[in-house]
Amino acid sequence: KEIDMNTTSNVHDAIVAADKTFTQIYSQGDAAGIANLYTENAEFLPPNSDMVVGRQAIQATFQGFMDMGVKEIALESIEVEAYGDTASEVGKYTLMGADGQALDNGKFLVIWKKEAGQWKLHRDMINTSMPAH
């Protein structure tokens, strides 16, 4: 589908709001709440790991981040393009520990899908910008 610039600005605002909800739910330590922001058959593609498929596995993965001491996730949306009931988002992320120290930072690409009037993460790929150890 072609990019519709009229709806892209509305979708941009909706997705930035969804990012804010994501960071708020994460900071509350609610891995199940995070999983519910994803579509039923969502895929999360973290670095140095296999694909994480489905809400239950996504919940377990985010619970793992929480258990490892990642207390907060900051998201910066750089670009959103709308294609009807789907949209793409490119941005940057920072994972922070209890003291606000940056544990990791990188970039992300999300394919969003509108389900029952709500934008949900459908394909979520993150890629660290930190050098390999």
PLY file of the C-alpha trace (Angstrom):
ply
format ascii 1.0
element vertex 133
property float x
property float y
property float z
element edge 132
property int vertex1
property int vertex2
end_header
0.00 0.00 0.00
1.07 3.57 -0.56
1.95 5.79 2.36
-0.98 8.06 3.21
0.52 11.25 4.64
-2.88 12.48 5.92
-3.29 9.51 8.22
0.43 9.16 8.97
0.43 12.16 11.33
-2.58 10.75 13.24
-1.00 7.31 13.35
2.30 8.86 14.47
0.54 10.47 17.46
-1.26 7.21 18.31
1.97 5.19 18.17
3.93 7.72 20.24
1.11 7.44 22.81
1.34 3.62 22.63
5.11 3.86 23.21
4.41 5.96 26.32
1.95 3.33 27.58
4.59 0.64 26.93
7.23 2.46 29.00
4.77 3.16 31.84
3.60 -0.47 32.04
7.20 -1.70 31.91
8.29 0.64 34.74
5.49 -0.86 36.87
7.08 -4.31 36.41
4.02 -5.67 34.59
5.34 -8.21 32.06
1.80 -9.52 31.36
0.67 -5.97 30.63
3.55 -5.58 28.17
2.62 -8.84 26.43
-0.95 -7.60 26.01
0.33 -4.64 23.96
1.38 -7.17 21.30
-0.84 -8.95 18.77
-1.84 -12.55 19.48
0.77 -13.95 17.04
3.39 -11.25 17.59
7.11 -11.84 17.13
9.82 -10.13 19.19
13.31 -10.29 17.66
15.94 -9.42 20.28
19.68 -9.47 19.52
21.77 -12.56 20.28
18.64 -14.68 20.67
16.08 -16.71 18.76
12.76 -15.20 17.71
10.26 -14.91 20.56
6.81 -15.88 19.24
3.45 -15.24 20.92
2.31 -13.30 23.96
3.23 -15.95 26.53
6.85 -16.11 25.31
7.01 -12.31 25.03
5.78 -12.01 28.61
8.49 -14.44 29.78
11.17 -12.52 27.85
10.21 -9.16 29.36
9.96 -10.77 32.81
13.54 -11.93 32.19
14.62 -8.35 31.43
12.97 -7.21 34.67
14.63 -10.01 36.65
18.04 -9.02 35.19
17.61 -5.52 36.66
16.25 -3.56 33.69
13.94 -1.17 35.57
13.00 1.22 32.80
12.85 1.39 29.01
13.05 4.76 27.25
11.78 4.95 23.66
12.34 7.67 21.10
10.23 7.47 17.97
12.09 8.79 14.91
9.83 7.80 12.03
6.30 6.45 11.65
4.70 5.54 8.33
1.09 4.37 8.01
-0.14 1.78 5.49
-3.84 1.37 6.29
-4.23 -0.95 9.29
-0.48 -1.42 9.61
2.33 1.02 10.29
6.09 0.95 10.67
8.07 2.73 13.35
11.82 3.30 13.58
13.29 4.57 16.80
15.89 4.35 19.53
15.72 2.65 22.92
17.63 2.78 26.18
17.41 0.12 28.90
18.08 1.51 32.38
18.91 -0.02 35.74
17.67 0.92 39.20
20.04 3.90 39.46
19.04 5.26 36.05
22.29 3.96 34.56
22.05 3.01 30.87
22.51 -0.77 30.60
21.96 -0.92 26.85
20.96 1.37 24.02
20.16 0.76 20.41
17.57 1.05 17.71
14.28 -0.66 16.94
11.93 -1.37 14.07
8.30 -2.16 14.87
5.53 -3.22 12.52
2.30 -2.14 14.22
-1.11 -3.65 13.45
-4.47 -2.11 14.31
-6.66 -4.63 16.15
-10.13 -3.72 17.43
-9.29 -0.02 17.08
-6.03 -0.29 19.02
-2.46 -0.18 17.65
-0.52 -3.27 18.80
3.07 -4.35 18.27
3.11 -7.12 15.66
6.79 -7.48 14.73
9.32 -5.91 17.09
13.05 -6.02 16.34
15.65 -4.42 18.60
19.33 -4.10 17.81
21.92 -2.94 20.35
24.31 -0.14 19.44
26.74 -1.23 22.16
30.03 -2.80 20.98
30.29 -6.59 21.30
32.35 -7.69 24.31
0 1
1 2
2 3
3 4
4 5
5 6
6 7
7 8
8 9
9 10
10 11
11 12
12 13
13 14
14 15
15 16
16 17
17 18
18 19
19 20
20 21
21 22
22 23
23 24
24 25
25 26
26 27
27 28
28 29
29 30
30 31
31 32
32 33
33 34
34 35
35 36
36 37
37 38
38 39
39 40
40 41
41 42
42 43
43 44
44 45
45 46
46 47
47 48
48 49
49 50
50 51
51 52
52 53
53 54
54 55
55 56
56 57
57 58
58 59
59 60
60 61
61 62
62 63
63 64
64 65
65 66
66 67
67 68
68 69
69 70
70 71
71 72
72 73
73 74
74 75
75 76
76 77
77 78
78 79
79 80
80 81
81 82
82 83
83 84
84 85
85 86
86 87
87 88
88 89
89 90
90 91
91 92
92 93
93 94
94 95
95 96
96 97
97 98
98 99
99 100
100 101
101 102
102 103
103 104
104 105
105 106
106 107
107 108
108 109
109 110
110 111
111 112
112 113
113 114
114 115
115 116
116 117
117 118
118 119
119 120
120 121
121 122
122 123
123 124
124 125
125 126
126 127
127 128
128 129
129 130
130 131
131 132
